[in-house]
């Protein structure tokens, strides 16, 4: 059988960039490994060449719930920048394994699985069910996590561990993300007669000003997530220099540190927009939500967090700015959720992404010890 590092390399060599994903090719590696280890598994087909994969160690106590260990099999695209090490070569150089997904998050995903496999081979019998879940699609629409919640439900889950990159730090939450598209429709006219038109591009300046205002009004800081933010990040409008533009769109990225506020923020944003363009000769305003990912926060006195601190030897809890599948698995922050992985968060989505081989191997032992402590 492959070594732990060789197994991770086999995952990195698979192009599961999303879109289109092709995550089932990664799942096939888990299937092959599970069959070799005589480890029962389940595959849930989502669409052509896309699937979820799960393995469950059954608990002896039916009155206890599930510990869910989660990670995703897709990665982001390669990008246009050159890589020193090929993104799918999975080369090891000076103790670092390079490739797309090494940090985000095939190293964490592989480590979770290998911990389960090792415990199975040791004959470990947990008191509660321990489920490993590999999901498709997290980098785009979290289709795998959404399907799992819809079909399996989260009622019996007592705690979640998500193996996203944290550089081996114990993390108890992540920021939420609300992306809003604003569309203005004005009236076209000759560039030499601007008074005959309604300039949608110029009007969008008011929207950008509103975003600047709301950035300050909505500012919150919450331990361990840090500060909220709002920014206008993408704009498109106009057809040529001598034509008054009648169309303009703006994408706004809002990051939140308090759970369950997105509906209120969206409502206020729309109300304020309506006030901006309420008079005559104003553009028509439409908005739509492009992405809504919930803030997830767990108190540091929850058992899964305390156990993670004890196993890791750490005494402080951190937060991360990116969102995870936890937004769908645990949108109301009711299920204690730990984020912990060997990947380096600042390398996610970057060229020459890598994971330290030693950190990867140490994370396997961390997950094993955590599972024993929490579910044993």
C-alpha positions in Angstrom: 0.0 0.0 0.0 1.1 3.6 -0.6 2.7 5.6 2.1 0.7 8.5 3.5 2.7 11.0 1.4 2.3 8.9 -1.7 -1.4 8.8 -1.2 -1.5 12.6 -0.9 0.6 12.8 -4.0 -1.9 10.6 -5.9 -4.7 13.1 -5.0 -2.6 16.1 -6.0 -1.9 14.6 -9.4 -5.6 14.6 -10.2 -6.9 17.8 -11.8 -10.1 18.5 -9.8 -10.1 22.3 -10.5 -13.6 23.7 -10.3 -15.2 24.3 -12.7 -15.8 21.7 -13.8 -14.6 19.8 -10.7 -14.3 16.1 -11.9 -14.2 15.3 -8.2 -15.2 11.6 -8.7 -11.6 11.0 -10.0 -10.4 11.9 -6.5 -13.2 9.8 -5.0 -11.9 6.8 -7.0 -8.6 7.1 -5.1 -10.4 6.9 -1.8 -12.4 3.9 -3.0 -9.3 2.1 -4.0 -7.6 2.8 -0.7 -10.7 1.8 1.3 -11.1 -1.5 -0.5 -7.4 -2.3 0.2 -8.0 -1.5 3.9 -11.3 -3.4 4.0 -13.0 -0.2 5.1 -16.7 0.2 4.2 -17.6 3.3 2.3 -20.4 5.1 0.5 -20.4 7.1 -2.7 -23.2 9.6 -3.5 -23.3 10.5 -7.2 -24.2 14.2 -7.7 -23.8 14.5 -11.5 -21.5 13.2 -14.2 -18.1 12.7 -12.7 -19.0 14.5 -9.5 -19.7 12.7 -6.2 -19.4 12.8 -2.4 -17.6 10.0 -0.5 -18.0 8.9 3.1 -16.7 6.4 5.6 -18.3 5.8 9.0 -16.8 4.1 12.1 -20.0 3.0 13.9 -20.3 3.9 17.6 -21.3 1.5 20.4 -23.6 4.0 22.1 -26.8 4.7 20.2 -27.6 7.6 22.5 -24.6 9.5 21.3 -24.5 11.6 18.1 -22.0 11.8 15.3 -18.6 13.4 14.9 -18.5 14.7 11.3 -15.0 15.1 9.7 -15.3 17.1 6.5 -13.2 18.3 3.6 -13.7 19.1 -0.1 -12.2 17.4 -3.1 -12.2 20.3 -5.6 -9.6 23.0 -6.0 -9.5 26.5 -7.6 -8.1 27.0 -11.1 -4.4 27.2 -11.8 -4.3 30.8 -12.9 -2.0 32.5 -15.4 1.1 32.8 -13.2 4.0 30.4 -13.8 4.7 27.6 -11.3 8.2 26.6 -10.3 6.9 23.1 -9.6 4.1 21.8 -11.9 0.7 22.2 -10.3 -0.1 18.5 -10.8 3.4 17.0 -10.5 3.2 16.6 -6.7 6.9 17.1 -6.3 8.6 17.0 -2.9 11.4 19.5 -2.5 13.2 20.3 0.7 10.4 18.9 2.9 7.6 20.6 1.0 5.0 18.9 -1.2 4.0 21.3 -4.1 0.9 21.3 -6.2 -2.6 22.7 -6.5 -4.6 21.6 -3.5 -1.7 20.8 -1.3 -2.8 23.5 1.1 -6.4 24.0 0.1 -7.2 21.3 1.0 -6.2 17.9 -0.1 -3.6 17.6 2.6 -6.2 18.1 5.3 -8.7 15.9 3.5 -6.1 13.1 3.1 -5.0 13.4 6.8 -8.6 13.1 8.0 -9.1 9.9 5.9 -5.8 8.4 6.9 -6.6 9.0 10.6 -9.9 7.1 10.1 -8.2 4.3 8.2 -5.5 3.9 10.8 -8.0 3.8 13.7 -10.0 1.2 11.7 -6.8 -1.0 11.3 -6.0 -0.6 15.0 -9.5 -1.9 15.9 -10.6 1.3 17.5 -14.3 1.2 18.6 -15.7 4.6 19.2 -18.6 5.3 21.5 -20.2 7.6 19.0 -20.3 7.4 15.2 -17.4 9.0 13.4 -18.0 10.0 9.8 -15.5 11.1 7.2 -17.1 13.1 4.5 -15.4 14.3 1.3 -17.6 16.8 -0.6 -17.6 18.1 -4.1 -17.9 21.7 -5.2 -16.9 23.8 -2.2 -14.9 26.3 -4.3 -17.9 27.3 -6.3 -21.3 26.4 -4.9 -20.8 23.8 -2.2 -23.0 21.4 -4.1 -21.7 18.4 -2.2 -22.3 19.9 1.3 -25.8 21.1 0.2 -26.7 17.6 -1.0 -25.5 16.0 2.2 -27.5 18.4 4.4 -30.6 17.8 2.3 -30.4 14.0 2.2 -28.6 13.1 5.4 -29.5 15.9 7.7 -27.5 17.4 10.6 -29.8 16.5 13.5 -27.5 13.8 15.0 -24.2 15.7 14.5 -22.7 16.7 17.8 -19.5 18.3 16.4 -17.8 19.1 13.1 -14.1 19.1 12.2 -13.2 20.8 8.9 -9.7 20.3 7.7 -9.2 23.6 5.9 -5.8 25.2 6.1 -5.0 26.8 9.5 -1.2 26.1 9.7 -1.9 23.7 12.5 -3.7 26.2 14.6 -6.9 25.5 16.5 -9.6 27.7 14.8 -13.1 28.1 16.2 -14.8 30.0 13.4 -14.7 31.8 10.1 -16.2 35.0 8.6 -19.4 35.0 6.6 -19.6 36.3 3.0 -22.4 38.1 1.3 -21.9 39.1 -2.3 -24.4 41.5 -3.9 -24.7 42.5 -7.5 -26.1 46.0 -8.1 -27.5 46.7 -11.6 -28.4 50.2 -12.8 -30.4 50.9 -15.9 -30.3 54.4 -17.2 -31.0 55.9 -20.6 -28.6 56.0 -23.6 -27.8 59.3 -25.4 -25.1 60.9 -27.5 -21.9 61.7 -25.6 -22.2 65.3 -26.7 -25.7 65.6 -25.3 -25.4 64.0 -21.8 -28.5 65.9 -20.6 -30.6 63.7 -22.9 -29.6 60.5 -21.1 -29.3 59.0 -17.7 -25.7 58.0 -17.1 -25.6 54.6 -15.3 -21.8 54.6 -14.9 -21.8 58.0 -13.2 -24.8 57.0 -11.0 -22.8 54.0 -9.8 -20.5 56.4 -8.1 -23.3 57.0 -5.6 -23.4 53.2 -4.9 -19.7 53.1 -4.3 -20.1 56.0 -1.9 -22.8 54.1 -0.1 -20.6 51.0 0.3 -17.9 53.3 1.8 -20.5 54.6 4.3 -21.8 51.1 5.2 -18.3 49.8 5.7 -18.0 52.1 8.7 -21.6 51.8 9.9 -21.6 48.1 9.8 -18.1 47.7 11.3 -17.9 45.0 13.9 -15.0 43.2 15.6 -15.5 39.8 17.2 -13.0 37.5 18.8 -11.6 35.4 17.2 -12.7 36.4 13.7 -11.5 40.0 13.7 -13.2 42.8 11.8 -16.1 42.8 9.3 -15.6 44.5 5.9 -17.4 45.7 2.8 -15.8 46.5 -0.5 -16.8 47.3 -4.1 -14.7 44.9 -6.1 -15.9 44.6 -9.7 -17.6 47.1 -12.0 -18.8 46.9 -15.6 -20.6 49.5 -17.8 -20.6 51.5 -21.0 -20.2 50.6 -24.7 -17.9 53.4 -26.1 -16.6 56.8 -25.2 -19.1 58.9 -27.1 -22.2 57.1 -25.8 -23.9 57.8 -22.5 -24.1 54.4 -20.8 -27.5 53.0 -19.9 -26.1 49.9 -18.1 -23.7 49.5 -15.2 -23.2 46.6 -12.7 -21.2 46.5 -9.5 -20.3 43.6 -7.3 -20.0 44.2 -3.5 -18.2 41.8 -1.2 -19.4 41.9 2.5 -17.6 39.9 5.2 -19.3 39.4 8.5 -18.3 38.3 12.0 -21.8 37.9 13.5 -24.0 34.9 12.6 -27.4 35.4 11.0 -27.2 39.1 10.0 -27.1 38.7 6.2 -30.9 39.1 5.6 -30.9 42.3 7.7 -27.9 43.7 5.9 -29.4 43.0 2.4 -32.7 44.6 3.4 -31.0 47.7 4.7 -28.7 47.9 1.6 -31.7 47.8 -0.7 -33.5 50.4 1.4 -30.6 52.8 1.3 -30.2 52.2 -2.5 -33.8 53.1 -3.0 -33.3 56.4 -1.1 -30.3 57.2 -3.3 -32.3 57.0 -6.6 -35.8 58.0 -5.5 -36.3 61.2 -7.6 -36.9 61.8 -11.3 -34.4 61.0 -14.0 -32.8 58.4 -11.9 -31.7 55.0 -13.1 -33.7 51.8 -12.3 -32.0 49.8 -9.5 -32.0 46.0 -9.2 -29.9 43.8 -6.9 -29.4 40.1 -6.4 -27.4 38.0 -4.0 -24.5 36.2 -5.8 -23.3 34.3 -2.8 -24.5 33.9 0.8 -22.2 32.0 3.2 -23.0 32.1 6.9 -20.6 33.2 9.6 -19.6 30.2 11.8 -18.5 30.8 15.4 -18.0 28.2 18.2 -17.4 29.2 21.8 -13.9 28.1 23.0 -15.4 26.2 26.0 -17.1 23.7 23.7 -15.8 20.1 24.2 -14.4 19.8 20.6 -12.4 23.0 21.0 -11.1 22.2 24.4 -10.1 18.7 23.3 -8.3 20.1 20.2 -6.4 22.6 22.4 -5.4 19.8 24.8 -4.3 17.4 22.0 -2.4 20.1 20.1 -0.8 21.6 23.2 -2.1 25.0 22.3 -3.8 27.5 24.7 -5.3 30.0 22.3 -8.1 29.8 19.7 -8.0 31.6 16.4 -10.3 32.5 13.5 -10.0 32.6 9.7 -11.3 35.1 7.1 -12.2 32.6 4.4 -15.5 30.6 4.5 -15.9 26.9 4.5 -18.6 24.2 3.9 -19.4 24.8 7.5 -21.6 27.7 6.2 -24.0 25.1 4.8 -23.4 22.3 7.3 -23.8 24.7 10.3 -25.4 27.9 9.1 -26.8 28.9 12.5 -23.6 28.1 14.5 -25.5 25.6 16.6 -23.1 22.7 16.1 -19.7 23.1 17.7 -17.2 23.3 14.8 -13.4 23.1 14.8 -11.4 24.2 11.8 -7.9 22.6 11.8 -5.6 21.6 8.9 -1.9 21.3 8.0 -2.2 23.6 5.0 -0.9 27.2 5.2 -3.9 29.6 4.8 -1.9 32.4 3.1 -0.9 29.9 0.3 -4.4 29.0 -0.6 -5.3 29.8 -4.3 -1.7 30.9 -4.9 0.9 29.6 -7.5 3.5 27.3 -6.0 1.1 26.2 -3.3 2.6 23.7 -1.0 2.3 21.9 2.3 5.0 20.9 4.7 5.3 17.2 4.7 6.1 17.1 8.4 2.9 19.2 9.1 0.9 16.8 7.0 2.1 13.8 8.9 1.7 15.5 12.3 -1.9 16.4 11.4 -2.8 12.7 10.9 -1.7 12.0 14.5 -3.6 15.0 15.7 -6.8 13.9 14.1 -6.3 10.3 15.5 -5.8 11.6 19.0 -8.7 14.1 18.7 -11.1 11.3 17.5 -10.0 9.1 20.4 -10.5 11.8 22.9 -13.8 13.1 21.6 -15.4 9.9 20.4 -13.7 7.2 22.3 
